[in-house]
Amino acid sequence: MLTGSKSNRAYLITNDLDINGTLDVDAGTFDINGLTLNCYDNVNVNNGGILHLLNNSTLALHLSELHVNNGGWLMAIATAGNDMSS
């Protein structure tokens, strides 16, 4: 389980990332940064948490589910020619 604990903290990945357990974004921002995040268990974005996907980001859910719960945010931002996928 990867868990953030500070509401003002930002986690920015710098390489493609595989997560074999549950990803809980409980507080702060988890920024995929235009890379690929492979999740093999559920992704939970909880109250105070932000999952941020910018241009060319890929959120790959492998037999898992994305849950954006009350108070959680999924921010998916792209511009023409810079698509995102999930």
PyMOL Python script that loads the backbone (N, CA, C, O; Angstrom):
from pymol import cmd

cmd.read_pdbstr("""\
ATOM      1  N   MET A   1       0.852  -1.167   0.000  1.00  0.00           N
ATOM      2  CA  MET A   1       0.000   0.000   0.000  1.00  0.00           C
ATOM      3  C   MET A   1       0.903   1.235   0.000  1.00  0.00           C
ATOM      4  O   MET A   1       1.846   1.326   0.786  1.00  0.00           O
ATOM      5  N   LEU A   2       0.609   2.164  -0.870  1.00  0.00           N
ATOM      6  CA  LEU A   2       1.324   3.439  -0.918  1.00  0.00           C
ATOM      7  C   LEU A   2       0.362   4.495  -0.418  1.00  0.00           C
ATOM      8  O   LEU A   2      -0.698   4.697  -1.010  1.00  0.00           O
ATOM      9  N   THR A   3       0.716   5.171   0.664  1.00  0.00           N
ATOM     10  CA  THR A   3      -0.195   6.100   1.299  1.00  0.00           C
ATOM     11  C   THR A   3       0.491   7.430   1.555  1.00  0.00           C
ATOM     12  O   THR A   3       1.596   7.465   2.095  1.00  0.00           O
ATOM     13  N   GLY A   4      -0.153   8.521   1.174  1.00  0.00           N
ATOM     14  CA  GLY A   4       0.335   9.859   1.501  1.00  0.00           C
ATOM     15  C   GLY A   4      -0.343  10.338   2.766  1.00  0.00           C
ATOM     16  O   GLY A   4      -1.512  10.031   2.997  1.00  0.00           O
ATOM     17  N   SER A   5       0.382  11.095   3.598  1.00  0.00           N
ATOM     18  CA  SER A   5      -0.186  11.477   4.880  1.00  0.00           C
ATOM     19  C   SER A   5      -0.257  12.981   5.107  1.00  0.00           C
ATOM     20  O   SER A   5      -0.848  13.405   6.101  1.00  0.00           O
ATOM     21  N   LYS A   6       0.301  13.788   4.258  1.00  0.00           N
ATOM     22  CA  LYS A   6       0.296  15.236   4.456  1.00  0.00           C
ATOM     23  C   LYS A   6      -0.522  15.905   3.370  1.00  0.00           C
ATOM     24  O   LYS A   6      -0.333  15.629   2.185  1.00  0.00           O
ATOM     25  N   SER A   7      -1.427  16.777   3.766  1.00  0.00           N
ATOM     26  CA  SER A   7      -2.335  17.395   2.800  1.00  0.00           C
ATOM     27  C   SER A   7      -1.630  18.337   1.840  1.00  0.00           C
ATOM     28  O   SER A   7      -2.148  18.590   0.753  1.00  0.00           O
ATOM     29  N   ASN A   8      -0.468  18.866   2.201  1.00  0.00           N
ATOM     30  CA  ASN A   8       0.233  19.799   1.318  1.00  0.00           C
ATOM     31  C   ASN A   8       1.394  19.143   0.581  1.00  0.00           C
ATOM     32  O   ASN A   8       2.186  19.834  -0.060  1.00  0.00           O
ATOM     33  N   ARG A   9       1.505  17.842   0.661  1.00  0.00           N
ATOM     34  CA  ARG A   9       2.610  17.124   0.034  1.00  0.00           C
ATOM     35  C   ARG A   9       2.228  16.704  -1.373  1.00  0.00           C
ATOM     36  O   ARG A   9       1.083  16.324  -1.621  1.00  0.00           O
ATOM     37  N   ALA A  10       3.180  16.770  -2.299  1.00  0.00           N
ATOM     38  CA  ALA A  10       2.972  16.309  -3.668  1.00  0.00           C
ATOM     39  C   ALA A  10       3.964  15.193  -3.959  1.00  0.00           C
ATOM     40  O   ALA A  10       5.159  15.330  -3.697  1.00  0.00           O
ATOM     41  N   TYR A  11       3.465  14.094  -4.501  1.00  0.00           N
ATOM     42  CA  TYR A  11       4.291  12.975  -4.926  1.00  0.00           C
ATOM     43  C   TYR A  11       4.316  13.009  -6.444  1.00  0.00           C
ATOM     44  O   TYR A  11       3.269  12.892  -7.081  1.00  0.00           O
ATOM     45  N   LEU A  12       5.489  13.168  -7.031  1.00  0.00           N
ATOM     46  CA  LEU A  12       5.658  13.289  -8.476  1.00  0.00           C
ATOM     47  C   LEU A  12       6.509  12.112  -8.935  1.00  0.00           C
ATOM     48  O   LEU A  12       7.669  11.988  -8.542  1.00  0.00           O
ATOM     49  N   ILE A  13       5.927  11.238  -9.777  1.00  0.00           N
ATOM     50  CA  ILE A  13       6.740  10.112 -10.242  1.00  0.00           C
ATOM     51  C   ILE A  13       7.650  10.580 -11.376  1.00  0.00           C
ATOM     52  O   ILE A  13       7.278  11.448 -12.165  1.00  0.00           O
ATOM     53  N   THR A  14       8.836   9.998 -11.446  1.00  0.00           N
ATOM     54  CA  THR A  14       9.819  10.401 -12.452  1.00  0.00           C
ATOM     55  C   THR A  14      10.136   9.279 -13.436  1.00  0.00           C
ATOM     56  O   THR A  14      10.888   9.482 -14.389  1.00  0.00           O
ATOM     57  N   ASN A  15       9.566   8.099 -13.210  1.00  0.00           N
ATOM     58  CA  ASN A  15       9.685   6.957 -14.117  1.00  0.00           C
ATOM     59  C   ASN A  15       8.344   6.236 -14.109  1.00  0.00           C
ATOM     60  O   ASN A  15       7.561   6.387 -13.171  1.00  0.00           O
ATOM     61  N   ASP A  16       8.074   5.447 -15.156  1.00  0.00           N
ATOM     62  CA  ASP A  16       6.885   4.604 -15.136  1.00  0.00           C
ATOM     63  C   ASP A  16       6.904   3.781 -13.853  1.00  0.00           C
ATOM     64  O   ASP A  16       7.969   3.395 -13.372  1.00  0.00           O
ATOM     65  N   LEU A  17       5.724   3.515 -13.302  1.00  0.00           N
ATOM     66  CA  LEU A  17       5.650   2.887 -11.991  1.00  0.00           C
ATOM     67  C   LEU A  17       4.625   1.760 -12.007  1.00  0.00           C
ATOM     68  O   LEU A  17       3.529   1.915 -12.545  1.00  0.00           O
ATOM     69  N   ASP A  18       4.987   0.622 -11.412  1.00  0.00           N
ATOM     70  CA  ASP A  18       4.079  -0.503 -11.211  1.00  0.00           C
ATOM     71  C   ASP A  18       3.760  -0.591  -9.728  1.00  0.00           C
ATOM     72  O   ASP A  18       4.665  -0.611  -8.894  1.00  0.00           O
ATOM     73  N   ILE A  19       2.466  -0.642  -9.397  1.00  0.00           N
ATOM     74  CA  ILE A  19       2.037  -0.809  -8.008  1.00  0.00           C
ATOM     75  C   ILE A  19       1.252  -2.107  -7.930  1.00  0.00           C
ATOM     76  O   ILE A  19       0.197  -2.249  -8.549  1.00  0.00           O
ATOM     77  N   ASN A  20       1.783  -3.056  -7.158  1.00  0.00           N
ATOM     78  CA  ASN A  20       1.172  -4.377  -7.054  1.00  0.00           C
ATOM     79  C   ASN A  20       0.115  -4.460  -5.969  1.00  0.00           C
ATOM     80  O   ASN A  20      -0.680  -5.399  -5.961  1.00  0.00           O
ATOM     81  N   GLY A  21       0.085  -3.502  -5.053  1.00  0.00           N
ATOM     82  CA  GLY A  21      -0.917  -3.476  -3.997  1.00  0.00           C
ATOM     83  C   GLY A  21      -1.877  -2.324  -4.225  1.00  0.00           C
ATOM     84  O   GLY A  21      -1.897  -1.722  -5.299  1.00  0.00           O
ATOM     85  N   THR A  22      -2.665  -2.022  -3.217  1.00  0.00           N
ATOM     86  CA  THR A  22      -3.629  -0.936  -3.281  1.00  0.00           C
ATOM     87  C   THR A  22      -2.912   0.408  -3.229  1.00  0.00           C
ATOM     88  O   THR A  22      -1.970   0.585  -2.457  1.00  0.00           O
ATOM     89  N   LEU A  23      -3.359   1.355  -4.056  1.00  0.00           N
ATOM     90  CA  LEU A  23      -2.871   2.725  -3.993  1.00  0.00           C
ATOM     91  C   LEU A  23      -3.956   3.563  -3.346  1.00  0.00           C
ATOM     92  O   LEU A  23      -5.042   3.712  -3.906  1.00  0.00           O
ATOM     93  N   ASP A  24      -3.673   4.116  -2.164  1.00  0.00           N
ATOM     94  CA  ASP A  24      -4.585   5.015  -1.460  1.00  0.00           C
ATOM     95  C   ASP A  24      -3.991   6.414  -1.498  1.00  0.00           C
ATOM     96  O   ASP A  24      -2.906   6.641  -0.962  1.00  0.00           O
ATOM     97  N   VAL A  25      -4.684   7.345  -2.118  1.00  0.00           N
ATOM     98  CA  VAL A  25      -4.276   8.744  -2.087  1.00  0.00           C
ATOM     99  C   VAL A  25      -5.177   9.404  -1.056  1.00  0.00           C
ATOM    100  O   VAL A  25      -6.309   9.788  -1.352  1.00  0.00           O
ATOM    101  N   ASP A  26      -4.656   9.530   0.167  1.00  0.00           N
ATOM    102  CA  ASP A  26      -5.456  10.007   1.285  1.00  0.00           C
ATOM    103  C   ASP A  26      -5.335  11.507   1.489  1.00  0.00           C
ATOM    104  O   ASP A  26      -6.254  12.127   2.024  1.00  0.00           O
ATOM    105  N   ALA A  27      -4.239  12.099   1.082  1.00  0.00           N
ATOM    106  CA  ALA A  27      -4.014  13.524   1.275  1.00  0.00           C
ATOM    107  C   ALA A  27      -2.917  13.960   0.328  1.00  0.00           C
ATOM    108  O   ALA A  27      -2.038  13.168  -0.015  1.00  0.00           O
ATOM    109  N   GLY A  28      -2.958  15.202  -0.095  1.00  0.00           N
ATOM    110  CA  GLY A  28      -1.935  15.712  -0.995  1.00  0.00           C
ATOM    111  C   GLY A  28      -2.205  15.286  -2.427  1.00  0.00           C
ATOM    112  O   GLY A  28      -3.299  14.834  -2.766  1.00  0.00           O
ATOM    113  N   THR A  29      -1.184  15.440  -3.261  1.00  0.00           N
ATOM    114  CA  THR A  29      -1.312  15.194  -4.699  1.00  0.00           C
ATOM    115  C   THR A  29      -0.366  14.087  -5.134  1.00  0.00           C
ATOM    116  O   THR A  29       0.814  14.090  -4.782  1.00  0.00           O
ATOM    117  N   PHE A  30      -0.892  13.142  -5.900  1.00  0.00           N
ATOM    118  CA  PHE A  30      -0.081  12.105  -6.538  1.00  0.00           C
ATOM    119  C   PHE A  30      -0.116  12.403  -8.028  1.00  0.00           C
ATOM    120  O   PHE A  30      -1.150  12.228  -8.672  1.00  0.00           O
ATOM    121  N   ASP A  31       1.013  12.855  -8.583  1.00  0.00           N
ATOM    122  CA  ASP A  31       1.094  13.354  -9.953  1.00  0.00           C
ATOM    123  C   ASP A  31       1.774  12.314 -10.834  1.00  0.00           C
ATOM    124  O   ASP A  31       2.929  11.956 -10.601  1.00  0.00           O
ATOM    125  N   ILE A  32       1.054  11.826 -11.852  1.00  0.00           N
ATOM    126  CA  ILE A  32       1.602  10.810 -12.753  1.00  0.00           C
ATOM    127  C   ILE A  32       2.607  11.428 -13.737  1.00  0.00           C
ATOM    128  O   ILE A  32       3.433  10.706 -14.297  1.00  0.00           O
ATOM    129  N   ASN A  33       2.551  12.734 -13.954  1.00  0.00           N
ATOM    130  CA  ASN A  33       3.622  13.466 -14.619  1.00  0.00           C
ATOM    131  C   ASN A  33       3.876  13.043 -16.061  1.00  0.00           C
ATOM    132  O   ASN A  33       5.023  13.043 -16.507  1.00  0.00           O
ATOM    133  N   GLY A  34       2.831  12.685 -16.792  1.00  0.00           N
ATOM    134  CA  GLY A  34       3.002  12.316 -18.189  1.00  0.00           C
ATOM    135  C   GLY A  34       3.597  10.937 -18.406  1.00  0.00           C
ATOM    136  O   GLY A  34       4.022  10.615 -19.515  1.00  0.00           O
ATOM    137  N   LEU A  35       3.632  10.124 -17.370  1.00  0.00           N
ATOM    138  CA  LEU A  35       4.215   8.784 -17.449  1.00  0.00           C
ATOM    139  C   LEU A  35       3.119   7.730 -17.341  1.00  0.00           C
ATOM    140  O   LEU A  35       1.936   8.050 -17.454  1.00  0.00           O
ATOM    141  N   THR A  36       3.505   6.476 -17.123  1.00  0.00           N
ATOM    142  CA  THR A  36       2.552   5.371 -17.000  1.00  0.00           C
ATOM    143  C   THR A  36       2.557   4.841 -15.579  1.00  0.00           C
ATOM    144  O   THR A  36       3.608   4.530 -15.019  1.00  0.00           O
ATOM    145  N   LEU A  37       1.357   4.741 -15.000  1.00  0.00           N
ATOM    146  CA  LEU A  37       1.164   4.133 -13.695  1.00  0.00           C
ATOM    147  C   LEU A  37       0.345   2.869 -13.903  1.00  0.00           C
ATOM    148  O   LEU A  37      -0.834   2.945 -14.250  1.00  0.00           O
ATOM    149  N   ASN A  38       0.960   1.698 -13.694  1.00  0.00           N
ATOM    150  CA  ASN A  38       0.299   0.397 -13.795  1.00  0.00           C
ATOM    151  C   ASN A  38      -0.146  -0.033 -12.410  1.00  0.00           C
ATOM    152  O   ASN A  38       0.678  -0.183 -11.508  1.00  0.00           O
ATOM    153  N   CYS A  39      -1.458  -0.234 -12.234  1.00  0.00           N
ATOM    154  CA  CYS A  39      -2.001  -0.637 -10.938  1.00  0.00           C
ATOM    155  C   CYS A  39      -2.605  -2.029 -11.052  1.00  0.00           C
ATOM    156  O   CYS A  39      -3.442  -2.287 -11.917  1.00  0.00           O
ATOM    157  N   TYR A  40      -2.171  -2.921 -10.171  1.00  0.00           N
ATOM    158  CA  TYR A  40      -2.632  -4.304 -10.184  1.00  0.00           C
ATOM    159  C   TYR A  40      -3.588  -4.597  -9.036  1.00  0.00           C
ATOM    160  O   TYR A  40      -3.965  -5.748  -8.815  1.00  0.00           O
ATOM    161  N   ASP A  41      -3.979  -3.565  -8.310  1.00  0.00           N
ATOM    162  CA  ASP A  41      -5.010  -3.639  -7.291  1.00  0.00           C
ATOM    163  C   ASP A  41      -5.750  -2.303  -7.347  1.00  0.00           C
ATOM    164  O   ASP A  41      -5.421  -1.451  -8.172  1.00  0.00           O
ATOM    165  N   ASN A  42      -6.722  -2.115  -6.499  1.00  0.00           N
ATOM    166  CA  ASN A  42      -7.569  -0.925  -6.591  1.00  0.00           C
ATOM    167  C   ASN A  42      -6.818   0.366  -6.291  1.00  0.00           C
ATOM    168  O   ASN A  42      -5.822   0.375  -5.568  1.00  0.00           O
ATOM    169  N   VAL A  43      -7.324   1.462  -6.870  1.00  0.00           N
ATOM    170  CA  VAL A  43      -6.834   2.810  -6.617  1.00  0.00           C
ATOM    171  C   VAL A  43      -7.968   3.562  -5.931  1.00  0.00           C
ATOM    172  O   VAL A  43      -9.075   3.653  -6.461  1.00  0.00           O
ATOM    173  N   ASN A  44      -7.680   4.102  -4.744  1.00  0.00           N
ATOM    174  CA  ASN A  44      -8.673   4.850  -3.969  1.00  0.00           C
ATOM    175  C   ASN A  44      -8.180   6.274  -3.782  1.00  0.00           C
ATOM    176  O   ASN A  44      -7.111   6.498  -3.212  1.00  0.00           O
ATOM    177  N   VAL A  45      -8.957   7.235  -4.260  1.00  0.00           N
ATOM    178  CA  VAL A  45      -8.641   8.646  -4.047  1.00  0.00           C
ATOM    179  C   VAL A  45      -9.645   9.138  -3.006  1.00  0.00           C
ATOM    180  O   VAL A  45     -10.836   9.270  -3.287  1.00  0.00           O
ATOM    181  N   ASN A  46      -9.149   9.402  -1.811  1.00  0.00           N
ATOM    182  CA  ASN A  46     -10.013   9.694  -0.674  1.00  0.00           C
ATOM    183  C   ASN A  46     -10.062  11.188  -0.364  1.00  0.00           C
ATOM    184  O   ASN A  46      -9.377  11.986  -1.003  1.00  0.00           O
ATOM    185  N   ASN A  47     -10.868  11.552   0.608  1.00  0.00           N
ATOM    186  CA  ASN A  47     -11.055  12.936   1.008  1.00  0.00           C
ATOM    187  C   ASN A  47      -9.712  13.630   1.247  1.00  0.00           C
ATOM    188  O   ASN A  47      -8.923  13.197   2.086  1.00  0.00           O
ATOM    189  N   GLY A  48      -9.463  14.706   0.504  1.00  0.00           N
ATOM    190  CA  GLY A  48      -8.213  15.452   0.629  1.00  0.00           C
ATOM    191  C   GLY A  48      -7.135  14.997  -0.334  1.00  0.00           C
ATOM    192  O   GLY A  48      -6.072  15.615  -0.398  1.00  0.00           O
ATOM    193  N   GLY A  49      -7.380  13.931  -1.086  1.00  0.00           N
ATOM    194  CA  GLY A  49      -6.394  13.413  -2.027  1.00  0.00           C
ATOM    195  C   GLY A  49      -6.701  13.832  -3.459  1.00  0.00           C
ATOM    196  O   GLY A  49      -7.861  13.987  -3.841  1.00  0.00           O
ATOM    197  N   ILE A  50      -5.644  14.013  -4.243  1.00  0.00           N
ATOM    198  CA  ILE A  50      -5.772  14.380  -5.657  1.00  0.00           C
ATOM    199  C   ILE A  50      -4.903  13.438  -6.479  1.00  0.00           C
ATOM    200  O   ILE A  50      -3.707  13.308  -6.216  1.00  0.00           O
ATOM    201  N   LEU A  51      -5.497  12.782  -7.472  1.00  0.00           N
ATOM    202  CA  LEU A  51      -4.750  12.008  -8.457  1.00  0.00           C
ATOM    203  C   LEU A  51      -4.697  12.868  -9.711  1.00  0.00           C
ATOM    204  O   LEU A  51      -5.734  13.169 -10.302  1.00  0.00           O
ATOM    205  N   HIS A  52      -3.501  13.264 -10.119  1.00  0.00           N
ATOM    206  CA  HIS A  52      -3.296  14.254 -11.170  1.00  0.00           C
ATOM    207  C   HIS A  52      -2.651  13.603 -12.392  1.00  0.00           C
ATOM    208  O   HIS A  52      -1.546  13.066 -12.305  1.00  0.00           O
ATOM    209  N   LEU A  53      -3.348  13.653 -13.535  1.00  0.00           N
ATOM    210  CA  LEU A  53      -2.841  13.124 -14.795  1.00  0.00           C
ATOM    211  C   LEU A  53      -2.692  14.289 -15.772  1.00  0.00           C
ATOM    212  O   LEU A  53      -3.671  14.961 -16.094  1.00  0.00           O
ATOM    213  N   LEU A  54      -1.487  14.521 -16.234  1.00  0.00           N
ATOM    214  CA  LEU A  54      -1.233  15.566 -17.220  1.00  0.00           C
ATOM    215  C   LEU A  54      -1.093  14.952 -18.598  1.00  0.00           C
ATOM    216  O   LEU A  54      -1.332  13.758 -18.778  1.00  0.00           O
ATOM    217  N   ASN A  55      -0.707  15.761 -19.570  1.00  0.00           N
ATOM    218  CA  ASN A  55      -0.511  15.321 -20.949  1.00  0.00           C
ATOM    219  C   ASN A  55       0.282  14.020 -21.019  1.00  0.00           C
ATOM    220  O   ASN A  55       1.274  13.840 -20.313  1.00  0.00           O
ATOM    221  N   ASN A  56      -0.172  13.126 -21.875  1.00  0.00           N
ATOM    222  CA  ASN A  56       0.493  11.856 -22.156  1.00  0.00           C
ATOM    223  C   ASN A  56       0.551  10.900 -20.972  1.00  0.00           C
ATOM    224  O   ASN A  56       1.296   9.921 -21.022  1.00  0.00           O
ATOM    225  N   SER A  57      -0.204  11.147 -19.913  1.00  0.00           N
ATOM    226  CA  SER A  57      -0.242  10.237 -18.763  1.00  0.00           C
ATOM    227  C   SER A  57      -1.097   9.020 -19.087  1.00  0.00           C
ATOM    228  O   SER A  57      -2.077   9.108 -19.826  1.00  0.00           O
ATOM    229  N   THR A  58      -0.705   7.879 -18.517  1.00  0.00           N
ATOM    230  CA  THR A  58      -1.497   6.660 -18.657  1.00  0.00           C
ATOM    231  C   THR A  58      -1.718   6.063 -17.282  1.00  0.00           C
ATOM    232  O   THR A  58      -0.766   5.780 -16.555  1.00  0.00           O
ATOM    233  N   LEU A  59      -2.978   5.874 -16.932  1.00  0.00           N
ATOM    234  CA  LEU A  59      -3.351   5.144 -15.738  1.00  0.00           C
ATOM    235  C   LEU A  59      -3.879   3.796 -16.212  1.00  0.00           C
ATOM    236  O   LEU A  59      -4.982   3.712 -16.753  1.00  0.00           O
ATOM    237  N   ALA A  60      -3.098   2.751 -16.011  1.00  0.00           N
ATOM    238  CA  ALA A  60      -3.459   1.411 -16.485  1.00  0.00           C
ATOM    239  C   ALA A  60      -3.964   0.590 -15.303  1.00  0.00           C
ATOM    240  O   ALA A  60      -3.213   0.278 -14.379  1.00  0.00           O
ATOM    241  N   LEU A  61      -5.248   0.247 -15.351  1.00  0.00           N
ATOM    242  CA  LEU A  61      -5.876  -0.545 -14.301  1.00  0.00           C
ATOM    243  C   LEU A  61      -5.959  -1.988 -14.776  1.00  0.00           C
ATOM    244  O   LEU A  61      -6.753  -2.311 -15.659  1.00  0.00           O
ATOM    245  N   HIS A  62      -5.142  -2.855 -14.190  1.00  0.00           N
ATOM    246  CA  HIS A  62      -5.070  -4.262 -14.583  1.00  0.00           C
ATOM    247  C   HIS A  62      -5.950  -5.083 -13.643  1.00  0.00           C
ATOM    248  O   HIS A  62      -5.533  -5.429 -12.538  1.00  0.00           O
ATOM    249  N   LEU A  63      -7.175  -5.394 -14.090  1.00  0.00           N
ATOM    250  CA  LEU A  63      -8.145  -6.131 -13.285  1.00  0.00           C
ATOM    251  C   LEU A  63      -8.365  -5.457 -11.936  1.00  0.00           C
ATOM    252  O   LEU A  63      -8.532  -6.124 -10.914  1.00  0.00           O
ATOM    253  N   SER A  64      -8.362  -4.133 -11.947  1.00  0.00           N
ATOM    254  CA  SER A  64      -8.568  -3.363 -10.728  1.00  0.00           C
ATOM    255  C   SER A  64      -9.563  -2.245 -11.003  1.00  0.00           C
ATOM    256  O   SER A  64     -10.010  -2.070 -12.137  1.00  0.00           O
ATOM    257  N   GLU A  65      -9.909  -1.494  -9.974  1.00  0.00           N
ATOM    258  CA  GLU A  65     -10.906  -0.434 -10.099  1.00  0.00           C
ATOM    259  C   GLU A  65     -10.362   0.881  -9.557  1.00  0.00           C
ATOM    260  O   GLU A  65      -9.522   0.902  -8.657  1.00  0.00           O
ATOM    261  N   LEU A  66     -10.860   1.976 -10.125  1.00  0.00           N
ATOM    262  CA  LEU A  66     -10.562   3.316  -9.640  1.00  0.00           C
ATOM    263  C   LEU A  66     -11.769   3.804  -8.859  1.00  0.00           C
ATOM    264  O   LEU A  66     -12.887   3.818  -9.375  1.00  0.00           O
ATOM    265  N   HIS A  67     -11.540   4.208  -7.599  1.00  0.00           N
ATOM    266  CA  HIS A  67     -12.599   4.751  -6.752  1.00  0.00           C
ATOM    267  C   HIS A  67     -12.209   6.172  -6.356  1.00  0.00           C
ATOM    268  O   HIS A  67     -11.218   6.375  -5.654  1.00  0.00           O
ATOM    269  N   VAL A  68     -12.989   7.155  -6.806  1.00  0.00           N
ATOM    270  CA  VAL A  68     -12.803   8.531  -6.365  1.00  0.00           C
ATOM    271  C   VAL A  68     -13.912   8.790  -5.356  1.00  0.00           C
ATOM    272  O   VAL A  68     -15.073   8.974  -5.721  1.00  0.00           O
ATOM    273  N   ASN A  69     -13.538   8.800  -4.093  1.00  0.00           N
ATOM    274  CA  ASN A  69     -14.507   8.880  -3.008  1.00  0.00           C
ATOM    275  C   ASN A  69     -14.834  10.326  -2.653  1.00  0.00           C
ATOM    276  O   ASN A  69     -14.177  11.254  -3.123  1.00  0.00           O
ATOM    277  N   ASN A  70     -15.851  10.507  -1.823  1.00  0.00           N
ATOM    278  CA  ASN A  70     -16.309  11.826  -1.408  1.00  0.00           C
ATOM    279  C   ASN A  70     -15.142  12.675  -0.900  1.00  0.00           C
ATOM    280  O   ASN A  70     -14.463  12.302   0.056  1.00  0.00           O
ATOM    281  N   GLY A  71     -14.920  13.809  -1.542  1.00  0.00           N
ATOM    282  CA  GLY A  71     -13.837  14.709  -1.158  1.00  0.00           C
ATOM    283  C   GLY A  71     -12.533  14.454  -1.881  1.00  0.00           C
ATOM    284  O   GLY A  71     -11.593  15.237  -1.741  1.00  0.00           O
ATOM    285  N   GLY A  72     -12.447  13.365  -2.663  1.00  0.00           N
ATOM    286  CA  GLY A  72     -11.263  13.079  -3.464  1.00  0.00           C
ATOM    287  C   GLY A  72     -11.400  13.699  -4.843  1.00  0.00           C
ATOM    288  O   GLY A  72     -12.514  13.954  -5.302  1.00  0.00           O
ATOM    289  N   TRP A  73     -10.281  13.942  -5.508  1.00  0.00           N
ATOM    290  CA  TRP A  73     -10.281  14.588  -6.828  1.00  0.00           C
ATOM    291  C   TRP A  73      -9.463  13.786  -7.823  1.00  0.00           C
ATOM    292  O   TRP A  73      -8.366  13.317  -7.520  1.00  0.00           O
ATOM    293  N   LEU A  74     -10.020  13.638  -9.019  1.00  0.00           N
ATOM    294  CA  LEU A  74      -9.275  13.115 -10.165  1.00  0.00           C
ATOM    295  C   LEU A  74      -9.147  14.271 -11.138  1.00  0.00           C
ATOM    296  O   LEU A  74     -10.147  14.754 -11.668  1.00  0.00           O
ATOM    297  N   MET A  75      -7.914  14.720 -11.377  1.00  0.00           N
ATOM    298  CA  MET A  75      -7.673  15.821 -12.306  1.00  0.00           C
ATOM    299  C   MET A  75      -6.983  15.257 -13.540  1.00  0.00           C
ATOM    300  O   MET A  75      -5.834  14.820 -13.474  1.00  0.00           O
ATOM    301  N   ALA A  76      -7.686  15.269 -14.659  1.00  0.00           N
ATOM    302  CA  ALA A  76      -7.154  14.769 -15.925  1.00  0.00           C
ATOM    303  C   ALA A  76      -7.143  15.925 -16.916  1.00  0.00           C
ATOM    304  O   ALA A  76      -8.196  16.403 -17.337  1.00  0.00           O
ATOM    305  N   ILE A  77      -5.947  16.370 -17.285  1.00  0.00           N
ATOM    306  CA  ILE A  77      -5.801  17.554 -18.129  1.00  0.00           C
ATOM    307  C   ILE A  77      -4.944  17.197 -19.332  1.00  0.00           C
ATOM    308  O   ILE A  77      -3.834  16.685 -19.187  1.00  0.00           O
ATOM    309  N   ALA A  78      -5.468  17.472 -20.522  1.00  0.00           N
ATOM    310  CA  ALA A  78      -4.710  17.214 -21.756  1.00  0.00           C
ATOM    311  C   ALA A  78      -4.917  18.367 -22.727  1.00  0.00           C
ATOM    312  O   ALA A  78      -5.896  19.108 -22.638  1.00  0.00           O
ATOM    313  N   THR A  79      -3.992  18.501 -23.641  1.00  0.00           N
ATOM    314  CA  THR A  79      -4.132  19.477 -24.717  1.00  0.00           C
ATOM    315  C   THR A  79      -4.128  18.726 -26.037  1.00  0.00           C
ATOM    316  O   THR A  79      -3.731  17.562 -26.093  1.00  0.00           O
ATOM    317  N   ALA A  80      -4.565  19.384 -27.091  1.00  0.00           N
ATOM    318  CA  ALA A  80      -4.634  18.750 -28.423  1.00  0.00           C
ATOM    319  C   ALA A  80      -3.285  18.137 -28.773  1.00  0.00           C
ATOM    320  O   ALA A  80      -2.243  18.781 -28.654  1.00  0.00           O
ATOM    321  N   GLY A  81      -3.324  16.880 -29.207  1.00  0.00           N
ATOM    322  CA  GLY A  81      -2.111  16.169 -29.608  1.00  0.00           C
ATOM    323  C   GLY A  81      -1.364  15.532 -28.454  1.00  0.00           C
ATOM    324  O   GLY A  81      -0.375  14.833 -28.677  1.00  0.00           O
ATOM    325  N   ASN A  82      -1.809  15.755 -27.227  1.00  0.00           N
ATOM    326  CA  ASN A  82      -1.171  15.174 -26.034  1.00  0.00           C
ATOM    327  C   ASN A  82      -2.240  14.446 -25.239  1.00  0.00           C
ATOM    328  O   ASN A  82      -2.697  14.929 -24.203  1.00  0.00           O
ATOM    329  N   ASP A  83      -2.635  13.280 -25.734  1.00  0.00           N
ATOM    330  CA  ASP A  83      -3.733  12.539 -25.140  1.00  0.00           C
ATOM    331  C   ASP A  83      -3.327  11.836 -23.874  1.00  0.00           C
ATOM    332  O   ASP A  83      -2.142  11.703 -23.570  1.00  0.00           O
ATOM    333  N   MET A  84      -4.333  11.381 -23.128  1.00  0.00           N
ATOM    334  CA  MET A  84      -4.147  10.542 -21.964  1.00  0.00           C
ATOM    335  C   MET A  84      -4.897   9.261 -22.220  1.00  0.00           C
ATOM    336  O   MET A  84      -5.786   9.220 -23.071  1.00  0.00           O
ATOM    337  N   SER A  85      -4.555   8.217 -21.500  1.00  0.00           N
ATOM    338  CA  SER A  85      -5.287   6.972 -21.651  1.00  0.00           C
ATOM    339  C   SER A  85      -5.476   6.324 -20.296  1.00  0.00           C
ATOM    340  O   SER A  85      -4.751   6.596 -19.339  1.00  0.00           O
ATOM    341  N   SER A  86      -6.476   5.458 -20.246  1.00  0.00           N
ATOM    342  CA  SER A  86      -6.698   4.686 -19.020  1.00  0.00           C
ATOM    343  C   SER A  86      -7.253   3.340 -19.405  1.00  0.00           C
ATOM    344  O   SER A  86      -7.522   2.511 -18.535  1.00  0.00           O
TER     345      SER A  86
END
""", "prot")
cmd.dss("prot")
cmd.show_as("cartoon", "prot")
cmd.util.cbc("prot")
cmd.orient("prot")
